[in-house]
Amino acid sequence: PLLVINADVVSDIDLARVYRFHRQAGCSVTMVMQDWPEFNTVTVDADDRVVDFAAEKPQAGLRRMAFTGIHVLDRRVLDYLPPQGPAHIIDAYAAMIRAGEPIAAMVLAHPYWRDIGTPQSYFCTAVDLMAPLAFEKTLGNRSSAPIERFPLKGDGSDRRWYRIVCGTHSLVMVDHGIRPARDGQQEVDAFIDIGTHLAARGVAVPRICLHDRFSGLVFLEDLGDAHLQDVAARQKSPEQLVRLYREVIDQWGHMAVAGEQGFSTRWTWQTPRYDRELILERECRYFVDAFLAGYLGRSETFADLATEFTTLADRTIDHGTIGFLHRDLQSRNIMVKEGQIYFIDFQGGRLGPLQYDLASLLIDPYVQLPPELQKELMAYALRKLQEIKDIDAAEFQRGYDCCALTRNLQMLGAFGYLTCVKGKRYFEAYIPAAIGTLQRHLNSQTDLRLPRLTAIINEIADEER
């Protein structure tokens, strides 16, 4: 007898037991069955014999069961298959039943069985199998408590986030999607590789408990729900807000310096470094295409501003203090748990100017720190970095001013794209603040003059008022 298993099922059914059952059943075929309403298409009688595969409601005394895709067949089946070419085995089984050849149904009660023939069913199966293991690795033992999954609200990314709960313990799971059919480093790889590296360097990031690069699933330490944006809004005085942000800057400085040590560009996704081409394409052009044209419907093109953008990109790189760059260090990517600061969403990390992350933090439109407070915190960050790196203050300031502009362009491009293309219109509320910040930085520049861009932003700001 030949044991046959469909390629797209995952199950804990005991195959040796199935084989023994078939040898004792006295039929040419044994089909393993279970009760699964979604897949109940096979009619079985009271003696556990397959009656038919018709779609009609079964007669009294008969029941509809689901075929698991696991079956055992004798050579007798070959008499009902064409001598060559493809054939459907169910057609052969239907012919056998019409000819009086009995087919046994081995009915099992609630085995673990999943069809993984679709992305969603594959996802569910991967979670079923990985979640208990993730908790076992975290807790040191396998828990018997049921595991529940609750969706979490995402942000700009297409990834899906969940809180996984087992008894009194919880983890966070991020779903990057099944690995696409192409080679090279993917977002999930960068998330795993960079997150593992940062944790090994003592950076405050969530611990990765378990991951699978093909399914795209990563299980993380649960840092709760308190983002820096929320905690900042609850501070009762400017002094408290300053203390909070100084703690963030202390952790950021450690990440920037320690994260650079031993960092490999092989881990990066999209680009290995924050360089001139990235600034021009992913920040300046993004701003023109997604914000000026896509969101505002303006007629300016990248070519109209190319000269100024090139100058900005060159100056940003020339004045950059290189270290580990998170690339999206804003308040929604910073968690506060039991008074401790943690950084999340680090998959965009690469080497680049430290000033970019600092600018991202300070000009963040979600919090909208007052300009004077931004200056105070920038000076504090510079002093802390000078304790561990040889940094020229004037050069650092010039690099910061450039990065504040490039980050602001990127933010507006992202808000335009997320609002118009992704339909996430809640980002639209932060556009006025981002425009105001960009206008202030452009008009206060002394070393870098960008007259065409400045005129455009001044015009947009006037229209906003």
VEXDREN-2710 file (C-alpha; in Angstrom, 1 decimal):
% VEXDREN-2710
k/r/px/py/pz
1/PRO/0.0/0.0/0.0
2/LEU/1.1/3.5/-0.8
3/LEU/0.8/6.3/1.7
4/VAL/-0.2/9.6/0.0
5/ILE/-0.1/13.0/1.7
6/ASN/-1.2/16.3/0.1
7/ALA/1.8/18.7/0.0
8/ASP/-0.1/21.7/1.4
9/VAL/-1.2/20.3/4.8
10/VAL/0.4/20.4/8.2
11/SER/-0.8/17.8/10.8
12/ASP/0.2/15.8/13.8
13/ILE/-1.8/12.8/12.6
14/ASP/0.0/9.5/13.4
15/LEU/0.9/8.1/10.0
16/ALA/2.0/4.7/11.3
17/ARG/-1.4/4.4/12.9
18/VAL/-3.1/5.3/9.6
19/TYR/-1.1/2.7/7.8
20/ARG/-2.0/0.0/10.3
21/PHE/-5.7/1.0/10.1
22/HIS/-5.6/0.5/6.3
23/ARG/-4.0/-2.9/6.5
24/GLN/-6.9/-4.0/8.8
25/ALA/-9.8/-2.2/7.1
26/GLY/-10.1/-4.6/4.1
27/CYS/-10.5/-1.9/1.5
28/SER/-8.4/-0.8/-1.4
29/VAL/-8.4/2.8/-0.2
30/THR/-8.4/4.5/3.2
31/MET/-9.2/8.2/3.4
32/VAL/-8.4/10.0/6.7
33/MET/-11.4/12.2/7.7
34/GLN/-12.3/14.8/10.3
35/ASP/-15.2/17.1/11.1
36/TRP/-14.2/20.5/9.7
37/PRO/-17.3/22.4/8.4
38/GLU/-15.3/24.6/6.1
39/PHE/-14.0/21.5/4.3
40/ASN/-16.8/19.0/4.9
41/THR/-17.4/17.7/1.3
42/VAL/-17.2/13.9/1.6
43/THR/-20.2/11.8/2.5
44/VAL/-19.6/9.0/5.0
45/ASP/-22.0/6.3/6.3
46/ALA/-22.5/4.8/9.7
47/ASP/-20.0/2.0/9.0
48/ASP/-17.3/4.6/8.2
49/ARG/-17.4/3.9/4.4
50/VAL/-17.2/6.7/1.9
51/VAL/-20.5/7.0/0.0
52/ASP/-19.9/9.9/-2.5
53/PHE/-18.3/13.2/-3.1
54/ALA/-21.4/15.0/-4.2
55/ALA/-22.3/18.6/-3.1
56/GLU/-25.9/17.7/-2.2
57/LYS/-27.0/17.5/1.4
58/PRO/-26.5/13.9/2.6
59/GLN/-29.5/11.6/3.3
60/ALA/-30.5/10.6/6.8
61/GLY/-28.0/8.4/8.6
62/LEU/-25.1/9.9/6.6
63/ARG/-22.7/12.6/7.6
64/ARG/-20.5/15.0/5.7
65/MET/-16.8/14.9/6.7
66/ALA/-13.6/16.7/5.6
67/PHE/-10.8/14.8/3.8
68/THR/-7.4/15.6/5.3
69/GLY/-5.4/14.9/2.2
70/ILE/-3.9/11.8/3.9
71/HIS/-4.8/8.5/2.3
72/VAL/-3.5/5.0/1.7
73/LEU/-4.2/3.1/-1.5
74/ASP/-3.5/-0.4/-2.9
75/ARG/-2.4/-1.2/-6.5
76/ARG/-6.1/-1.8/-7.3
77/VAL/-6.5/1.9/-7.7
78/LEU/-4.4/1.9/-10.8
79/ASP/-7.3/0.1/-12.6
80/TYR/-9.3/3.3/-12.3
81/LEU/-6.6/5.7/-13.4
82/PRO/-5.7/6.5/-17.1
83/PRO/-2.5/4.8/-18.3
84/GLN/-0.8/8.1/-18.8
85/GLY/-1.2/11.9/-18.3
86/PRO/-2.5/13.8/-15.3
87/ALA/-5.6/12.5/-13.3
88/HIS/-7.7/13.5/-10.4
89/ILE/-7.6/10.8/-7.7
90/ILE/-11.0/11.7/-6.4
91/ASP/-12.4/10.9/-9.9
92/ALA/-10.8/7.4/-9.5
93/TYR/-12.3/7.0/-6.1
94/ALA/-15.8/8.0/-7.3
95/ALA/-15.5/5.4/-10.1
96/MET/-14.5/2.8/-7.5
97/ILE/-17.5/3.5/-5.4
98/ARG/-19.8/3.2/-8.5
99/ALA/-18.2/-0.2/-9.2
100/GLY/-18.8/-1.5/-5.7
101/GLU/-15.3/-1.1/-4.4
102/PRO/-15.5/0.1/-0.8
103/ILE/-13.4/3.0/0.5
104/ALA/-12.7/3.2/4.2
105/ALA/-13.0/6.4/6.2
106/MET/-10.7/6.7/9.1
107/VAL/-12.5/9.3/11.2
108/LEU/-10.3/11.2/13.7
109/ALA/-11.6/13.4/16.5
110/HIS/-9.9/16.9/16.5
111/PRO/-6.4/16.2/15.2
112/TYR/-4.1/19.1/14.6
113/TRP/-4.6/19.7/10.9
114/ARG/-4.2/22.8/8.8
115/ASP/-4.4/23.5/5.1
116/ILE/-1.6/25.9/4.1
117/GLY/-2.6/26.4/0.5
118/THR/-3.2/30.2/0.9
119/PRO/-1.1/32.9/2.5
120/GLN/-3.7/33.4/5.3
121/SER/-3.9/29.8/6.2
122/TYR/-0.1/29.5/6.1
123/PHE/0.1/32.5/8.4
124/CYS/-2.4/30.9/10.9
125/THR/-0.5/27.7/10.9
126/ALA/2.9/29.3/11.4
127/VAL/1.4/31.3/14.4
128/ASP/-0.1/28.1/15.8
129/LEU/3.3/26.3/15.8
130/MET/5.6/29.3/16.7
131/ALA/3.7/31.0/19.5
132/PRO/3.9/28.1/22.0
133/LEU/7.6/27.8/21.2
134/ALA/8.2/31.6/21.6
135/PHE/6.6/31.5/25.1
136/GLU/8.6/28.4/26.0
137/LYS/11.8/30.2/25.1
138/THR/10.8/33.2/27.1
139/LEU/9.4/31.4/30.2
140/GLY/11.7/28.4/30.2
141/ASN/8.9/25.9/30.0
142/ARG/5.9/25.0/27.9
143/SER/2.7/26.5/29.3
144/SER/-0.7/24.7/29.1
145/ALA/-2.6/28.0/29.1
146/PRO/-4.4/28.9/25.9
147/ILE/-2.8/31.4/23.6
148/GLU/-4.8/34.4/22.3
149/ARG/-3.9/36.8/19.5
150/PHE/-5.0/40.5/19.5
151/PRO/-4.3/42.9/16.6
152/LEU/-2.5/46.1/17.4
153/LYS/-2.9/49.3/15.5
154/GLY/0.0/49.8/13.0
155/ASP/1.4/53.1/11.8
156/GLY/2.8/53.9/8.4
157/SER/4.1/50.4/7.6
158/ASP/2.2/47.6/5.8
159/ARG/3.4/45.1/8.4
160/ARG/0.8/43.7/10.9
161/TRP/1.3/43.8/14.6
162/TYR/-0.3/41.6/17.3
163/ARG/-0.1/41.0/21.0
164/ILE/0.1/37.3/21.9
165/VAL/-1.1/36.4/25.4
166/CYS/-0.6/33.2/27.3
167/GLY/-1.9/33.3/30.8
168/THR/-0.4/36.4/32.5
169/HIS/2.5/36.7/30.0
170/SER/2.5/38.4/26.6
171/LEU/4.7/38.9/23.6
172/VAL/4.4/41.1/20.5
173/MET/4.4/39.5/17.1
174/VAL/5.1/41.3/13.9
175/ASP/4.1/39.9/10.6
176/HIS/6.2/41.0/7.6
177/GLY/4.4/38.7/5.2
178/ILE/5.6/35.5/3.5
179/ARG/9.0/36.0/1.9
180/PRO/8.7/37.2/-1.7
181/ALA/10.1/35.1/-4.5
182/ARG/13.3/37.1/-5.0
183/ASP/16.8/37.0/-3.6
184/GLY/18.5/39.4/-1.4
185/GLN/18.0/41.0/2.0
186/GLN/14.4/41.7/2.8
187/GLU/12.8/43.9/5.5
188/VAL/12.3/40.9/7.9
189/ASP/16.0/40.1/7.5
190/ALA/17.1/43.6/8.4
191/PHE/14.7/43.6/11.4
192/ILE/16.2/40.4/12.7
193/ASP/19.8/41.1/11.9
194/ILE/19.9/44.7/13.1
195/GLY/17.7/44.0/16.2
196/THR/20.0/41.1/17.2
197/HIS/23.1/43.2/16.7
198/LEU/21.7/46.2/18.7
199/ALA/20.7/43.9/21.6
200/ALA/24.1/42.3/21.7
201/ARG/25.7/45.8/21.9
202/GLY/23.5/46.6/25.0
203/VAL/21.2/49.0/23.1
204/ALA/17.7/49.4/24.6
205/VAL/15.6/47.5/22.0
206/PRO/13.0/44.7/22.5
207/ARG/14.5/41.2/22.8
208/ILE/13.8/39.0/19.8
209/CYS/12.4/35.7/21.2
210/LEU/11.8/33.7/18.0
211/HIS/11.7/34.4/14.3
212/ASP/11.2/32.7/11.0
213/ARG/12.5/34.4/7.9
214/PHE/10.2/32.6/5.4
215/SER/6.9/33.2/7.1
216/GLY/8.1/36.7/8.1
217/LEU/7.1/36.3/11.7
218/VAL/9.1/37.7/14.6
219/PHE/8.2/37.4/18.2
220/LEU/9.4/40.2/20.5
221/GLU/9.5/41.2/24.1
222/ASP/6.3/43.1/24.9
223/LEU/7.2/46.7/25.9
224/GLY/3.6/47.8/26.5
225/ASP/1.6/50.6/24.9
226/ALA/3.2/53.8/26.1
227/HIS/4.9/55.6/23.2
228/LEU/7.1/58.6/23.9
229/GLN/4.4/60.7/22.2
230/ASP/1.9/59.7/24.9
231/VAL/4.3/60.1/27.8
232/ALA/5.5/63.5/26.6
233/ALA/1.9/64.7/26.5
234/ARG/1.5/63.7/30.1
235/GLN/4.4/65.7/31.4
236/LYS/3.2/68.5/33.8
237/SER/6.0/71.0/33.3
238/PRO/8.7/71.9/30.8
239/GLU/11.3/70.7/33.4
240/GLN/9.8/67.2/33.4
241/LEU/9.7/67.2/29.6
242/VAL/13.4/68.2/29.4
243/ARG/14.3/65.4/31.9
244/LEU/12.3/62.9/29.8
245/TYR/14.0/63.9/26.5
246/ARG/17.4/63.9/28.1
247/GLU/16.9/60.3/29.1
248/VAL/16.0/59.5/25.4
249/ILE/19.0/61.4/24.2
250/ASP/21.3/59.4/26.6
251/GLN/20.0/56.1/25.2
252/TRP/20.1/57.4/21.6
253/GLY/23.8/58.4/22.1
254/HIS/24.7/54.9/23.2
255/MET/22.8/53.4/20.3
256/ALA/24.5/55.7/17.8
257/VAL/28.0/54.9/19.1
258/ALA/27.7/51.3/20.2
259/GLY/25.5/50.3/17.2
260/GLU/28.2/51.4/14.8
261/GLN/30.7/49.0/16.4
262/GLY/30.7/45.7/14.5
263/PHE/27.8/46.8/12.3
264/SER/27.7/45.1/8.9
265/THR/26.2/46.7/5.8
266/ARG/25.1/43.2/4.8
267/TRP/22.3/43.5/7.3
268/THR/20.7/46.6/5.7
269/TRP/17.6/46.7/3.7
270/GLN/17.2/49.0/0.6
271/THR/20.5/50.8/1.0
272/PRO/23.7/50.1/3.0
273/ARG/24.3/53.7/4.0
274/TYR/22.7/57.1/4.3
275/ASP/24.4/58.7/1.3
276/ARG/24.0/61.4/-1.3
277/GLU/21.9/59.2/-3.7
278/LEU/19.5/58.2/-0.8
279/ILE/19.0/61.9/0.1
280/LEU/18.3/62.9/-3.5
281/GLU/16.0/59.9/-4.3
282/ARG/14.3/58.9/-1.1
283/GLU/14.0/62.3/0.6
284/CYS/14.1/65.1/-2.0
285/ARG/12.4/63.4/-4.9
286/TYR/10.0/61.7/-2.5
287/PHE/9.1/65.2/-1.2
288/VAL/8.4/66.5/-4.7
289/ASP/6.5/63.5/-6.0
290/ALA/4.5/62.5/-2.9
291/PHE/3.9/65.8/-1.3
292/LEU/4.2/68.7/-3.7
293/ALA/2.7/66.9/-6.7
294/GLY/0.8/64.0/-5.0
295/TYR/-0.7/65.7/-2.1
296/LEU/-0.8/69.4/-3.0
297/GLY/-1.2/69.0/-6.8
298/ARG/1.6/71.6/-7.5
299/SER/3.4/71.7/-10.8
300/GLU/7.1/71.8/-9.5
301/THR/9.3/68.9/-10.6
302/PHE/12.4/67.4/-9.2
303/ALA/14.4/69.0/-12.0
304/ASP/13.2/72.5/-11.0
305/LEU/14.9/72.0/-7.6
306/ALA/17.7/69.6/-8.6
307/THR/20.5/72.2/-8.1
308/GLU/19.4/73.1/-4.6
309/PHE/18.7/69.5/-3.7
310/THR/22.2/68.5/-4.8
311/THR/23.8/71.2/-2.7
312/LEU/21.7/70.1/0.3
313/ALA/22.7/66.4/-0.2
314/ASP/26.4/67.3/-0.6
315/ARG/26.4/69.5/2.5
316/THR/24.6/66.9/4.6
317/ILE/27.2/64.2/3.8
318/ASP/30.2/66.6/4.2
319/HIS/29.1/67.7/7.7
320/GLY/27.9/64.4/9.0
321/THR/29.2/62.7/12.1
322/ILE/29.0/59.1/11.2
323/GLY/27.6/56.4/13.5
324/PHE/24.6/54.0/13.6
325/LEU/21.5/55.7/12.1
326/HIS/18.1/54.4/13.1
327/ARG/16.5/56.5/10.3
328/ASP/13.1/56.9/11.8
329/LEU/13.7/58.0/15.4
330/GLN/10.4/59.7/16.1
331/SER/8.3/59.5/19.2
332/ARG/6.1/56.6/18.0
333/ASN/9.1/54.5/17.6
334/ILE/10.2/55.0/21.1
335/MET/8.6/53.1/24.0
336/VAL/8.6/53.9/27.7
337/LYS/8.2/50.9/30.0
338/GLU/8.6/51.2/33.8
339/GLY/10.5/54.4/33.3
340/GLN/12.9/52.9/30.8
341/ILE/13.4/54.1/27.2
342/TYR/13.4/51.5/24.3
343/PHE/13.8/51.9/20.6
344/ILE/11.6/49.9/18.1
345/ASP/11.3/49.7/14.3
346/PHE/15.0/49.7/13.7
347/GLN/14.9/47.7/10.4
348/GLY/15.8/50.8/8.5
349/GLY/19.1/51.2/10.4
350/ARG/22.3/51.8/8.5
351/LEU/25.5/53.9/8.9
352/GLY/25.0/57.6/8.4
353/PRO/25.1/61.1/10.1
354/LEU/24.1/61.0/13.8
355/GLN/22.6/64.4/13.3
356/TYR/19.8/62.9/11.3
357/ASP/18.3/60.8/14.2
358/LEU/18.7/63.7/16.5
359/ALA/16.8/66.0/14.1
360/SER/14.1/63.3/13.7
361/LEU/13.7/63.3/17.4
362/LEU/13.6/67.0/18.0
363/ILE/11.5/68.2/15.0
364/ASP/9.0/65.3/15.4
365/PRO/5.6/66.7/14.5
366/TYR/3.8/64.2/16.8
367/VAL/5.2/66.0/19.9
368/GLN/6.0/69.5/18.5
369/LEU/8.7/70.5/20.9
370/PRO/9.1/74.3/21.1
371/PRO/12.0/75.7/19.0
372/GLU/13.9/76.9/22.1
373/LEU/13.6/73.5/23.8
374/GLN/14.9/71.9/20.6
375/LYS/18.0/74.1/20.8
376/GLU/18.5/73.3/24.4
377/LEU/18.2/69.6/23.8
378/MET/20.5/69.7/20.7
379/ALA/23.2/71.4/22.9
380/TYR/22.7/68.7/25.5
381/ALA/23.1/66.0/22.9
382/LEU/26.2/67.5/21.6
383/ARG/27.8/67.7/25.1
384/LYS/26.9/64.0/25.7
385/LEU/28.4/62.9/22.4
386/GLN/31.6/65.0/23.0
387/GLU/32.2/62.9/26.1
388/ILE/32.7/59.8/24.0
389/LYS/33.6/61.1/20.5
390/ASP/35.9/63.9/19.2
391/ILE/33.3/66.2/17.7
392/ASP/33.7/69.8/16.5
393/ALA/30.7/71.7/17.7
394/ALA/30.4/74.1/14.7
395/GLU/30.7/71.2/12.3
396/PHE/28.1/69.2/14.2
397/GLN/25.7/72.2/14.1
398/ARG/26.1/72.6/10.3
399/GLY/25.4/68.9/9.8
400/TYR/22.3/69.1/12.2
401/ASP/20.9/72.0/10.2
402/CYS/21.2/70.1/7.0
403/CYS/19.7/66.9/8.5
404/ALA/16.8/68.8/9.9
405/LEU/15.9/69.8/6.3
406/THR/16.4/66.4/4.7
407/ARG/14.4/64.7/7.5
408/ASN/11.6/67.4/7.1
409/LEU/11.4/66.7/3.4
410/GLN/11.2/63.0/4.0
411/MET/8.4/63.5/6.6
412/LEU/6.3/65.6/4.3
413/GLY/6.8/63.1/1.5
414/ALA/5.7/60.2/3.8
415/PHE/2.7/62.1/5.1
416/GLY/1.6/62.9/1.5
417/TYR/2.1/59.3/0.4
418/LEU/0.4/57.7/3.4
419/THR/-2.6/60.1/3.1
420/CYS/-3.2/59.9/-0.6
421/VAL/-1.9/56.5/-1.6
422/LYS/-2.4/54.4/1.5
423/GLY/-5.6/56.1/2.6
424/LYS/-4.2/56.7/6.1
425/ARG/-5.7/60.1/6.4
426/TYR/-4.9/60.5/10.1
427/PHE/-1.3/61.5/9.1
428/GLU/-2.8/64.6/7.4
429/ALA/-3.2/66.2/10.7
430/TYR/0.6/66.5/11.2
431/ILE/1.3/68.2/7.9
432/PRO/0.8/71.8/9.0
433/ALA/3.3/71.3/11.9
434/ALA/5.8/69.7/9.5
435/ILE/5.4/72.6/7.0
436/GLY/5.9/75.2/9.8
437/THR/9.1/73.5/11.0
438/LEU/10.5/73.3/7.5
439/GLN/9.7/77.0/6.9
440/ARG/11.5/78.0/10.1
441/HIS/14.6/76.0/9.3
442/LEU/14.8/77.2/5.7
443/ASN/14.4/80.9/6.7
444/SER/17.0/80.6/9.5
445/GLN/19.7/79.1/7.4
446/THR/22.9/81.2/7.3
447/ASP/25.5/78.9/5.7
448/LEU/23.1/77.2/3.2
449/ARG/20.8/79.2/1.0
450/LEU/18.0/77.4/-0.9
451/PRO/15.9/80.2/-2.3
452/ARG/13.7/78.3/-4.7
453/LEU/12.7/75.7/-2.1
454/THR/12.3/78.5/0.6
455/ALA/10.0/80.4/-1.7
456/ILE/7.8/77.4/-2.3
457/ILE/7.5/76.5/1.4
458/ASN/6.8/80.1/2.3
459/GLU/4.0/80.2/-0.3
460/ILE/2.5/76.9/1.0
461/ALA/2.7/78.1/4.6
462/ASP/0.9/81.3/3.7
463/GLU/-1.8/79.3/1.9
464/GLU/-2.2/77.1/5.0
465/ARG/-2.9/80.2/7.1
END
